[in-house]
Amino acid sequence: MVNQFETMLKMQVAMCEGWVKLWKDSFVAYENLIEQQAKLLQHPNYIRLQDFIPNGASLLDHYGKRAHDVDVEKV
């Protein structure tokens, strides 16, 4: 004959172990989420091309980009 109390106890222990594993996995997932968000906030800064001051004449220079150059005639 099957002992019903032993079967119920095994079922309850298995449920408790499942809950513990679920909580552990959820905390690990939350930790990974926080790490990814921290990496997003520490992204490198790139120079903007609009603020770039050219060092010399090139084929694709336009008048607007050359506004910061020194005018030799006015010096």
Steps between C-alpha positions, in 0.01 A plus 500: 500500500624852410564738787303814407675727749842416361380572146352836604820589685711423190267716290526792743880473514514500119276810488719680754815414304334633184409828671855540631644440151250746350599771750870435444464518120294818521767672710771391256295637209445828684873527570574450129245768412663749737846423355376558144342831596823609668691418180256712298556798728880475463507518120798677338464855376547548128598828336220659304577564137321837509755639748801372309743777402703399194877519520555576134342517158344186362295412198168492687539818708214748488499869583302450823753257640790732421365787713750437781807516279741792523458760227853596398394832343348627829801410715 
